[in-house]
Amino acid sequence: MRYFSLIIFLFFTLQSGFAQIRNKYSISFDNAEHHEANVTATFTNLQSGTVSLRMSRTSPGRYALHEFAKNIYNVKITDSRGKKVTVTRPNLHQWDVTGHDGTIHVYYTLFGDRGDGTYSQIDETHAIINNPATFMYVPKLKDRPVEILYVTRNDLGWKIATQMERLQGNSFRAPNLQYFMDSPALLSNHVVKEHKVGEGNTAHTIKMALHHNGTDQEANEFFESIKKIAEEEKQVFGDYPSFENNEYIFLASFMPQVSRDGMEHRNSTVITNPKSLSDGGMKDNIGTFAHEFFHAWNVERIRPLSLEPFDFDKANISEELWFAEGITSYYTNLILCRTGIISQEEYLAKLATTYNKVWNSPALQFFTPREMSRKAPFMDAAVSIDPINTENTYVSYYSYGNMLGLALDLSLRDAKDDLSLDDFMKLFWTKYGKTEIAYTLDNLYITLREYAGSSFADSFFSKYINSSEVPDFKKLFGAVAISLKTEEDPYIGAEIEFTKNGLARISKYTRLGTPAYEAGLEKEDVIISIGNKSFSDIDQYHEVVNKNKIGKKVVLQYKRNGTDRTTYVKIEENPKITLTEHTKPNEKALQRRKKWLKQE
């Protein structure tokens, strides 16, 4: 590779000038056009015997296994004099080294071409570096400081953005392995926007490093929304976290080659979206910023004991994700509404969408929120080639927790006017966030008892956390002057997608309890006619269904695996709900809604 030998020589020569024992890395991008980076690492003052090098199998903020070792090759390992050592491979993500002299130099090539918050992407426009996907490490040296040198190419004009402490030039420092692995970097020709918050000892800077094909005016406008979000989220908890290095940075790439994603870290977030700000990306992306910044409190500092410390060698299982991710999801759109970034009508529409996804799912009869949380390693960007019956067996802990946050908030406000989820979060932040004492479900339960009383907490946890009951949302919404109504449309409950040939194909596994399921219909069946009436597009399909009376059984013709079949389907009422403001609310309910949404 171009300049690679020179870089290695300089990198290892310079290390003798540092007195403190550090694990040291360098990464360069001479072959960026082919999505390759050259990585070097040095580990010194090693005890004799076997030293185990690893590539992470997962990444902070993710819960499934990703097996990052698959993207490294051309591995060379030597001692301090450049002499080859003995290397054995007990598994695909581990290199056991013997015959060293107390120092190990590691060299390898990384391939990276997925731009998101988990993997790494390298090309001639940018490098998005997520450290678990990029760097080998020695587990036994987890407490050592880490130093990294980013060797940038002059012809690309890249700057470096990361939450790590800058030493000098392009060198950065992390205090230990956990912080290093939790510290992504964006290398690109990006713009940086800054906003100072707090005063004196509590002063911090919120930054956005934005790589995009847009204008500076668009970047400024977008950052104004981020400033509003940051301030409103601070109001929930009462103060900002104590950000290390006194700053928090959004690493944002709105480039066509990236994937849509957002991933929180202790003092930073990676946010990627292929849409530009001018192409709908401004509104499309802002919710991700709200969600990930909320994690600076809830997840990064209010942290489940089940994820502490994060294990890079196996799937991390937690029963608290309905709270860690789900409550954060509840606040995401609530914050957008409170800041005026979305309207009250838009907010209610988003709530209705999530409501229908969660409370109309048959999966609730099989799993509680705690159990849905435990399923994260199967679902969180995990890859499987066999079909999964998620329509009947799974509700995302993001969505489920979102609705539980809504239920908890409205229930608290309904129980007593001076109670709210905001104030509960303040209390929990004080007890477990500021102190950084990792919490358990019992801690959540006990704190809710302390805040709202034993009767309230016992009932809520018994019904909705340890079981899967549905809260009385009609009553809860009514208490804040919002009407919950079913759509009252005729319905058979099959997800229909029309093919290019105008055939009505069932695109998802049918849900338990729906008319389609009871009629024996299933995914990939093609519906030919309902009540002897045919159709060739989605509008005609709905028109045919809607002409039938609710409760009526009609003949349905369909094709399965090339064979014509006939069944009877009972037309039922669509269980989906809509949410609207009460047209004639009472004053108390109206004031509650205004207080909840912070509307004048």
C-alpha positions as CSV (number, residue, x, y, z in Angstrom):
1,M,0.0,0.0,0.0
2,R,1.2,3.6,-0.7
3,Y,3.2,5.0,2.2
4,F,2.2,2.1,4.5
5,S,5.8,1.1,5.4
6,L,6.8,4.6,6.2
7,I,3.7,5.1,8.4
8,I,4.5,1.9,10.3
9,F,8.1,2.9,10.9
10,L,7.2,6.4,12.1
11,F,4.4,5.1,14.3
12,F,6.5,2.5,16.2
13,T,9.6,4.8,16.4
14,L,7.6,7.6,18.0
15,Q,6.3,5.3,20.8
16,S,9.5,5.2,22.7
17,G,9.0,8.9,23.6
18,F,6.0,8.3,25.8
19,A,6.6,7.4,29.4
20,Q,3.0,6.2,30.3
21,I,2.1,2.7,29.4
22,R,-0.6,2.9,26.7
23,N,-2.1,0.7,24.1
24,K,-1.4,2.4,20.9
25,Y,-3.2,2.3,17.5
26,S,-2.8,4.0,14.1
27,I,-5.1,3.9,11.2
28,S,-4.4,5.1,7.7
29,F,-6.4,5.3,4.4
30,D,-4.1,4.9,1.4
31,N,-6.5,2.5,-0.3
32,A,-9.7,4.3,0.6
33,E,-11.1,4.0,-2.9
34,H,-11.3,0.3,-2.3
35,H,-12.8,0.7,1.2
36,E,-9.6,-0.4,3.0
37,A,-7.8,1.0,6.0
38,N,-4.4,-0.1,7.3
39,V,-4.4,-0.6,11.1
40,T,-1.4,-0.9,13.4
41,A,-1.4,-1.6,17.1
42,T,1.3,-1.9,19.8
43,F,0.9,-3.5,23.2
44,T,4.0,-3.2,25.6
45,N,5.0,-4.3,29.0
46,L,3.3,-7.7,28.6
47,Q,3.8,-10.5,31.0
48,S,5.4,-13.7,29.6
49,G,3.2,-16.4,28.3
50,T,0.1,-16.3,26.1
51,V,-1.4,-12.9,25.1
52,S,-4.9,-13.1,23.6
53,L,-5.9,-10.6,21.0
54,R,-9.6,-10.3,20.1
55,M,-11.9,-8.7,17.6
56,S,-15.2,-7.6,19.2
57,R,-18.3,-9.6,18.3
58,T,-20.7,-6.8,19.2
59,S,-20.8,-3.1,19.8
60,P,-22.0,-0.7,22.5
61,G,-25.6,0.2,21.9
62,R,-26.2,-3.1,19.9
63,Y,-27.3,-6.3,21.5
64,A,-26.8,-8.9,18.7
65,L,-23.6,-10.5,17.5
66,H,-22.0,-9.0,14.4
67,E,-18.6,-10.9,14.2
68,F,-16.4,-8.0,13.1
69,A,-13.4,-10.3,12.6
70,K,-14.8,-11.2,9.2
71,N,-13.7,-7.9,7.8
72,I,-10.0,-8.0,8.7
73,Y,-7.2,-9.8,6.8
74,N,-3.5,-9.6,6.0
75,V,-2.8,-9.9,9.7
76,K,0.9,-9.8,10.8
77,I,2.1,-10.0,14.4
78,T,5.7,-9.5,15.5
79,D,7.7,-8.7,18.7
80,S,9.5,-5.4,19.4
81,R,12.3,-6.3,16.9
82,G,10.0,-7.2,14.1
83,K,10.5,-11.0,14.7
84,K,7.5,-13.1,14.0
85,V,5.8,-14.7,17.0
86,T,3.7,-17.9,17.3
87,V,0.0,-17.3,16.7
88,T,-2.8,-19.8,17.2
89,R,-6.5,-19.3,16.5
90,P,-8.7,-21.0,19.1
91,N,-11.8,-19.4,17.4
92,L,-12.5,-17.0,14.6
93,H,-12.2,-13.8,16.7
94,Q,-9.2,-14.6,18.7
95,W,-5.4,-14.7,18.1
96,D,-3.3,-16.2,20.9
97,V,0.3,-15.0,20.8
98,T,3.3,-16.7,22.4
99,G,7.1,-16.3,21.9
100,H,6.9,-12.5,22.3
101,D,9.5,-10.4,24.1
102,G,7.0,-8.3,26.2
103,T,5.9,-6.3,23.2
104,I,3.5,-7.1,20.4
105,H,3.2,-5.2,17.1
106,V,0.0,-6.0,15.1
107,Y,-0.6,-5.0,11.5
108,Y,-3.8,-5.8,9.4
109,T,-6.1,-4.5,6.7
110,L,-9.7,-3.6,7.4
111,F,-12.4,-3.6,4.8
112,G,-15.3,-1.4,5.7
113,D,-18.2,-0.3,3.5
114,R,-21.3,0.2,5.7
115,G,-21.7,3.7,7.0
116,D,-23.8,3.5,10.2
117,G,-23.5,3.5,14.0
118,T,-22.2,-0.1,14.1
119,Y,-19.8,-0.9,11.3
120,S,-17.1,1.2,9.6
121,Q,-17.2,2.8,6.1
122,I,-14.1,4.0,4.2
123,D,-14.1,5.7,0.9
124,E,-12.7,8.9,-0.7
125,T,-15.3,11.1,0.8
126,H,-15.2,10.0,4.5
127,A,-14.3,7.4,7.0
128,I,-16.9,6.5,9.7
129,I,-14.9,4.5,12.2
130,N,-16.7,2.5,14.9
131,N,-14.0,1.1,17.0
132,P,-15.4,-2.4,17.9
133,A,-15.7,-3.0,14.1
134,T,-12.1,-1.8,13.5
135,F,-9.6,-2.5,16.2
136,M,-8.2,-5.6,17.8
137,Y,-7.8,-5.4,21.6
138,V,-6.3,-7.3,24.5
139,P,-9.0,-8.0,27.2
140,K,-6.5,-8.2,30.0
141,L,-5.3,-4.7,29.3
142,K,-8.7,-3.1,29.6
143,D,-7.7,-0.6,32.2
144,R,-4.8,0.9,30.3
145,P,-5.2,4.3,28.5
146,V,-5.5,4.1,24.8
147,E,-3.9,6.4,22.2
148,I,-4.8,6.5,18.6
149,L,-3.3,8.3,15.6
150,Y,-5.5,9.0,12.6
151,V,-3.2,9.3,9.6
152,T,-5.2,11.4,7.1
153,R,-4.4,11.9,3.4
154,N,-3.6,15.5,2.4
155,D,-5.4,15.2,-0.8
156,L,-8.8,14.4,0.9
157,G,-9.0,17.5,3.2
158,W,-10.3,15.5,6.1
159,K,-10.9,16.8,9.6
160,I,-11.4,14.5,12.6
161,A,-14.3,14.5,15.0
162,T,-14.6,12.2,18.0
163,Q,-15.5,12.4,21.7
164,M,-11.9,11.3,22.7
165,E,-9.5,13.8,24.1
166,R,-7.1,15.4,21.6
167,L,-3.5,15.1,22.5
168,Q,-1.7,16.8,19.7
169,G,-2.2,16.9,15.9
170,N,-4.2,13.8,14.9
171,S,-3.6,11.9,18.1
172,F,-6.4,11.2,20.6
173,R,-6.6,9.5,24.0
174,A,-9.2,7.4,25.8
175,P,-8.8,6.6,29.5
176,N,-9.5,2.8,29.1
177,L,-10.7,0.1,26.7
178,Q,-14.4,0.6,27.4
179,Y,-14.3,4.3,26.6
180,F,-12.2,3.7,23.5
181,M,-14.6,1.1,22.1
182,D,-17.4,3.5,22.8
183,S,-15.7,6.4,20.9
184,P,-16.5,6.5,17.2
185,A,-14.8,9.0,14.8
186,L,-15.9,10.8,11.7
187,L,-13.1,11.7,9.3
188,S,-14.4,13.9,6.4
189,N,-14.5,17.5,5.1
190,H,-17.3,18.3,7.5
191,V,-18.7,21.5,9.0
192,V,-18.8,22.0,12.7
193,K,-21.5,23.9,14.6
194,E,-21.2,24.7,18.3
195,H,-23.5,25.8,21.1
196,K,-22.5,26.5,24.7
197,V,-24.8,25.4,27.5
198,G,-24.5,25.9,31.3
199,E,-22.2,28.2,33.2
200,G,-19.0,28.0,35.3
201,N,-18.2,24.4,36.3
202,T,-21.3,23.1,34.5
203,A,-20.5,24.8,31.2
204,H,-20.4,22.4,28.2
205,T,-20.3,22.7,24.4
206,I,-22.7,20.8,22.2
207,K,-21.3,20.3,18.8
208,M,-22.4,18.9,15.4
209,A,-19.9,17.6,12.9
210,L,-22.0,17.4,9.7
211,H,-20.8,15.8,6.5
212,H,-23.3,16.5,3.8
213,N,-23.8,17.8,0.2
214,G,-25.8,20.8,1.4
215,T,-25.4,24.4,2.2
216,D,-24.2,26.1,5.4
217,Q,-27.6,27.8,5.8
218,E,-29.2,24.3,5.9
219,A,-26.7,23.2,8.5
220,N,-27.4,26.3,10.6
221,E,-31.2,25.8,10.4
222,F,-30.9,22.2,11.4
223,F,-28.6,23.0,14.3
224,E,-31.1,25.5,15.6
225,S,-33.6,22.6,16.0
226,I,-30.9,20.5,17.8
227,K,-30.3,23.4,20.3
228,K,-34.0,23.5,21.1
229,I,-34.1,19.7,21.6
230,A,-31.1,19.8,23.9
231,E,-32.6,22.5,26.1
232,E,-36.0,20.8,26.3
233,E,-34.5,17.4,27.2
234,K,-32.4,19.1,29.9
235,Q,-35.7,20.3,31.4
236,V,-36.9,16.7,31.8
237,F,-33.9,15.8,34.0
238,G,-33.2,19.2,35.5
239,D,-29.6,19.5,34.3
240,Y,-27.1,18.3,31.7
241,P,-24.8,15.3,32.3
242,S,-21.2,16.1,33.2
243,F,-19.8,15.5,29.7
244,E,-16.1,14.4,29.7
245,N,-13.9,17.0,28.0
246,N,-16.8,19.4,28.6
247,E,-18.4,18.6,25.3
248,Y,-20.9,16.4,23.5
249,I,-20.7,15.9,19.7
250,F,-23.0,14.6,17.1
251,L,-21.1,12.8,14.3
252,A,-23.6,13.2,11.4
253,S,-23.2,11.9,7.8
254,F,-26.0,12.7,5.4
255,M,-24.4,11.2,2.4
256,P,-26.0,8.9,-0.3
257,Q,-23.7,5.9,0.4
258,V,-24.6,5.6,4.1
259,S,-27.4,3.6,5.8
260,R,-30.0,5.1,8.0
261,D,-29.0,4.7,11.6
262,G,-28.4,6.4,15.0
263,M,-26.2,5.1,17.7
264,E,-25.6,6.7,21.1
265,H,-22.3,6.8,23.0
266,R,-21.3,8.4,26.3
267,N,-20.5,11.8,24.9
268,S,-21.3,11.5,21.2
269,T,-23.7,10.0,18.7
270,V,-23.3,8.6,15.2
271,I,-26.2,9.6,13.0
272,T,-26.3,8.5,9.3
273,N,-29.0,9.0,6.6
274,P,-28.7,8.9,2.8
275,K,-31.2,11.7,2.5
276,S,-29.8,15.2,2.3
277,L,-31.2,18.0,4.4
278,S,-32.9,19.5,1.4
279,D,-34.4,16.2,0.3
280,G,-36.6,15.7,3.3
281,G,-33.7,14.8,5.5
282,M,-34.2,17.8,7.9
283,K,-37.5,16.5,9.2
284,D,-36.6,12.8,8.6
285,N,-33.5,13.0,10.8
286,I,-34.4,15.3,13.6
287,G,-36.2,12.6,15.6
288,T,-33.0,10.5,15.6
289,F,-31.1,13.4,17.2
290,A,-33.8,13.8,19.9
291,H,-33.7,10.1,20.6
292,E,-29.9,9.7,20.8
293,F,-29.3,12.8,22.8
294,F,-31.8,11.7,25.4
295,H,-29.6,8.6,25.8
296,A,-26.9,10.8,27.2
297,W,-29.0,10.6,30.4
298,N,-31.0,7.4,29.9
299,V,-28.7,4.5,29.0
300,E,-25.3,6.1,29.1
301,R,-25.5,7.3,32.7
302,I,-28.9,5.9,33.9
303,R,-27.5,2.5,33.0
304,P,-28.9,-1.1,33.5
305,L,-26.7,-3.3,35.6
306,S,-27.3,-6.0,32.9
307,L,-25.2,-4.0,30.4
308,E,-22.5,-2.9,32.8
309,P,-19.7,-3.5,31.9
310,F,-20.5,-4.0,28.2
311,D,-19.2,-7.4,27.1
312,F,-17.6,-7.4,23.6
313,D,-17.3,-11.2,23.5
314,K,-21.0,-12.2,23.6
315,A,-24.6,-11.0,23.2
316,N,-25.6,-8.6,25.9
317,I,-29.0,-9.5,27.4
318,S,-31.1,-7.1,29.4
319,E,-34.7,-7.1,30.7
320,E,-34.7,-3.3,31.0
321,L,-34.6,-2.3,27.3
322,W,-38.3,-1.4,27.4
323,F,-37.2,1.4,29.8
324,A,-33.7,2.2,28.4
325,E,-34.8,2.3,24.8
326,G,-38.6,2.5,25.0
327,I,-38.9,5.4,27.5
328,T,-36.4,7.2,25.3
329,S,-38.6,6.5,22.3
330,Y,-41.6,7.9,24.2
331,Y,-39.7,11.2,24.9
332,T,-38.4,11.4,21.3
333,N,-41.7,12.6,19.7
334,L,-42.9,14.3,22.9
335,I,-39.8,16.5,22.9
336,L,-40.4,17.3,19.2
337,C,-43.9,18.4,20.0
338,R,-42.9,20.4,23.1
339,T,-40.4,22.3,21.0
340,G,-42.8,22.9,18.2
341,I,-40.7,21.0,15.7
342,I,-43.8,18.9,15.0
343,S,-47.4,19.9,15.6
344,Q,-49.8,18.5,18.2
345,E,-51.7,16.8,15.4
346,E,-48.5,15.2,14.0
347,Y,-47.6,14.0,17.5
348,L,-51.0,12.4,18.1
349,A,-50.8,10.7,14.7
350,K,-47.4,9.2,15.6
351,L,-48.8,8.0,19.0
352,A,-51.7,6.4,17.2
353,T,-49.3,4.6,14.8
354,T,-47.3,3.1,17.7
355,Y,-50.4,2.3,19.6
356,N,-51.8,0.2,16.8
357,K,-48.5,-1.5,16.3
358,V,-48.2,-2.5,20.0
359,W,-51.7,-3.0,21.4
360,N,-53.1,-4.8,18.4
361,S,-50.3,-7.3,18.3
362,P,-51.0,-10.9,19.3
363,A,-47.4,-11.2,20.6
364,L,-48.5,-9.7,23.9
365,Q,-50.2,-13.0,24.8
366,F,-46.7,-14.7,24.6
367,F,-44.2,-12.2,26.1
368,T,-44.1,-9.4,28.7
369,P,-42.1,-6.2,28.2
370,R,-39.2,-7.8,30.1
371,E,-39.2,-10.8,27.8
372,M,-39.4,-8.6,24.7
373,S,-36.3,-6.8,26.0
374,R,-34.5,-10.1,26.3
375,K,-35.2,-10.9,22.7
376,A,-33.0,-8.0,21.5
377,P,-30.0,-10.3,20.4
378,F,-32.4,-11.9,17.9
379,M,-33.7,-8.6,16.6
380,D,-31.3,-5.7,17.0
381,A,-29.8,-5.7,13.4
382,A,-29.3,-9.4,13.8
383,V,-29.1,-11.4,10.6
384,S,-31.0,-14.7,10.0
385,I,-31.9,-16.4,6.7
386,D,-34.9,-18.3,8.1
387,P,-38.2,-16.5,8.3
388,I,-39.3,-15.3,11.7
389,N,-43.0,-15.1,12.7
390,T,-42.5,-11.6,14.2
391,E,-46.1,-10.5,13.3
392,N,-47.4,-12.9,15.9
393,T,-44.5,-13.3,18.4
394,Y,-42.7,-10.0,18.7
395,V,-43.2,-6.3,19.5
396,S,-40.1,-4.1,19.6
397,Y,-39.0,-3.0,23.0
398,Y,-38.7,0.5,21.4
399,S,-42.4,0.6,20.6
400,Y,-43.6,-1.4,23.6
401,G,-41.6,0.8,25.9
402,N,-42.8,3.9,24.1
403,M,-46.4,3.0,24.9
404,L,-45.5,2.0,28.5
405,G,-43.9,5.4,28.9
406,L,-47.1,7.0,27.6
407,A,-49.2,4.9,30.0
408,L,-47.0,5.7,32.9
409,D,-47.0,9.4,32.2
410,L,-50.7,9.7,31.7
411,S,-51.5,7.5,34.7
412,L,-49.3,9.6,37.0
413,R,-50.9,12.8,35.8
414,D,-54.3,11.2,36.2
415,A,-53.5,10.0,39.7
416,K,-52.4,13.5,41.0
417,D,-51.9,16.8,39.2
418,D,-48.4,17.3,40.5
419,L,-47.2,13.8,39.4
420,S,-45.6,13.2,36.0
421,L,-43.0,11.0,34.2
422,D,-40.8,14.1,33.9
423,D,-40.5,14.3,37.7
424,F,-40.0,10.6,38.1
425,M,-37.1,10.8,35.6
426,K,-35.6,13.6,37.6
427,L,-35.7,11.5,40.7
428,F,-34.3,8.4,39.0
429,W,-31.6,10.6,37.4
430,T,-30.6,11.9,40.8
431,K,-30.5,8.5,42.4
432,Y,-28.9,6.4,39.6
433,G,-27.7,8.8,36.8
434,K,-25.7,11.4,38.6
435,T,-24.3,8.8,40.9
436,E,-23.8,6.3,38.0
437,I,-25.1,3.4,40.1
438,A,-26.2,0.8,37.6
439,Y,-29.9,0.0,38.2
440,T,-32.1,-3.1,38.2
441,L,-35.8,-3.6,37.6
442,D,-36.2,-3.7,41.4
443,N,-34.6,-0.3,41.6
444,L,-37.1,1.0,39.1
445,Y,-40.0,-0.5,41.0
446,I,-38.8,0.7,44.4
447,T,-38.2,4.3,43.1
448,L,-41.7,4.4,41.5
449,R,-43.1,3.3,44.9
450,E,-41.1,6.1,46.6
451,Y,-42.4,8.6,44.0
452,A,-46.0,7.7,43.4
453,G,-46.9,5.4,46.4
454,S,-46.9,1.6,46.8
455,S,-50.4,1.1,45.5
456,F,-49.7,2.9,42.2
457,A,-46.3,1.2,41.7
458,D,-47.6,-2.3,42.7
459,S,-50.5,-2.0,40.2
460,F,-48.4,-0.7,37.3
461,F,-45.6,-3.2,37.6
462,S,-48.0,-6.1,38.2
463,K,-50.2,-5.3,35.2
464,Y,-47.9,-3.8,32.6
465,I,-44.3,-4.8,33.3
466,N,-44.5,-8.3,34.8
467,S,-47.7,-9.0,32.7
468,S,-49.0,-7.8,29.3
469,E,-52.3,-6.1,30.2
470,V,-53.5,-3.2,28.1
471,P,-53.9,0.1,30.0
472,D,-57.3,1.8,29.8
473,F,-56.1,4.4,27.3
474,K,-59.6,5.6,26.5
475,K,-59.8,6.9,30.1
476,L,-56.2,8.1,30.2
477,F,-56.5,10.0,26.9
478,G,-59.8,11.4,28.0
479,A,-58.2,12.9,31.1
480,V,-56.0,15.0,28.8
481,A,-58.8,16.0,26.5
482,I,-58.0,13.6,23.7
483,S,-60.5,11.2,22.0
484,L,-59.5,7.6,21.2
485,K,-61.7,6.1,18.5
486,T,-61.6,3.0,16.4
487,E,-61.7,3.4,12.6
488,E,-64.9,1.3,12.3
489,D,-64.0,0.2,8.7
490,P,-64.6,-3.3,7.4
491,Y,-61.4,-5.3,7.7
492,I,-60.0,-8.8,7.0
493,G,-56.6,-8.1,8.5
494,A,-54.2,-9.1,5.7
495,E,-51.3,-6.9,4.6
496,I,-51.7,-6.6,0.8
497,E,-49.1,-5.7,-1.7
498,F,-49.9,-5.5,-5.4
499,T,-47.4,-7.0,-7.8
500,K,-46.5,-5.5,-11.2
501,N,-49.0,-7.8,-12.7
502,G,-51.8,-6.4,-10.6
503,L,-52.1,-9.4,-8.2
504,A,-53.0,-8.9,-4.6
505,R,-50.3,-10.7,-2.7
506,I,-50.4,-11.1,1.1
507,S,-47.0,-9.6,2.0
508,K,-46.7,-10.6,5.7
509,Y,-47.6,-13.5,7.9
510,T,-51.2,-13.1,9.0
511,R,-51.8,-12.2,12.6
512,L,-53.5,-14.5,15.1
513,G,-57.2,-13.5,15.7
514,T,-57.6,-11.6,12.4
515,P,-60.3,-12.7,9.9
516,A,-57.5,-13.6,7.4
517,Y,-55.8,-15.9,9.9
518,E,-59.1,-17.6,10.9
519,A,-59.9,-18.1,7.2
520,G,-56.6,-19.9,6.7
521,L,-54.9,-17.3,4.6
522,E,-51.2,-16.8,4.8
523,K,-48.2,-14.9,3.5
524,E,-47.6,-15.3,-0.3
525,D,-51.3,-16.2,-1.0
526,V,-52.7,-14.2,-3.9
527,I,-56.3,-13.0,-3.3
528,I,-58.3,-13.3,-6.5
529,S,-61.7,-12.0,-5.4
530,I,-63.8,-11.2,-2.3
531,G,-67.5,-11.7,-2.5
532,N,-67.0,-12.6,-6.2
533,K,-65.6,-9.1,-6.8
534,S,-62.1,-8.7,-8.2
535,F,-59.6,-5.8,-8.1
536,S,-56.3,-4.8,-9.8
537,D,-54.9,-2.1,-7.4
538,I,-55.0,-1.2,-3.7
539,D,-57.8,1.3,-4.0
540,Q,-60.1,-1.2,-5.8
541,Y,-59.2,-3.8,-3.1
542,H,-60.2,-1.4,-0.3
543,E,-63.3,-0.5,-2.2
544,V,-64.4,-4.1,-2.5
545,V,-63.7,-4.8,1.2
546,N,-65.5,-1.7,2.4
547,K,-68.7,-2.6,0.5
548,N,-69.2,-5.5,2.9
549,K,-71.1,-5.2,6.2
550,I,-69.2,-5.9,9.4
551,G,-70.1,-9.4,10.7
552,K,-70.8,-10.8,7.2
553,K,-69.2,-13.9,6.0
554,V,-68.1,-13.8,2.3
555,V,-66.5,-16.2,-0.1
556,L,-62.9,-15.4,-0.9
557,Q,-61.0,-17.0,-3.8
558,Y,-57.2,-17.1,-3.7
559,K,-54.2,-18.9,-5.2
560,R,-51.6,-20.7,-3.1
561,N,-48.5,-22.3,-4.7
562,G,-50.2,-22.2,-8.1
563,T,-53.4,-23.9,-7.0
564,D,-56.8,-22.1,-6.9
565,R,-58.6,-22.3,-3.5
566,T,-61.8,-21.0,-1.9
567,T,-62.5,-20.1,1.7
568,Y,-64.9,-18.0,3.7
569,V,-63.8,-14.9,5.6
570,K,-65.8,-13.0,8.2
571,I,-65.6,-9.2,7.7
572,E,-64.8,-7.5,11.0
573,E,-64.2,-4.0,12.4
574,N,-60.8,-2.6,11.9
575,P,-59.2,-2.4,15.4
576,K,-56.9,0.5,14.5
577,I,-57.5,3.7,16.5
578,T,-57.2,7.4,15.8
579,L,-56.4,10.1,18.3
580,T,-57.9,13.6,18.0
581,E,-58.4,16.6,20.3
582,H,-61.7,16.7,22.2
583,T,-63.9,19.2,20.4
584,K,-65.5,20.3,23.7
585,P,-63.0,19.5,26.5
586,N,-63.6,20.3,30.1
587,E,-61.2,22.9,31.5
588,K,-59.3,20.6,33.8
589,A,-58.5,18.0,31.1
590,L,-57.5,20.8,28.7
591,Q,-55.1,22.3,31.3
592,R,-53.6,18.8,31.9
593,R,-53.0,18.4,28.1
594,K,-51.3,21.8,27.9
595,K,-49.1,21.0,30.9
596,W,-48.2,17.6,29.4
597,L,-47.4,18.9,25.9
598,K,-46.2,22.3,27.2
599,Q,-48.6,24.1,24.9
600,E,-49.9,27.6,25.6
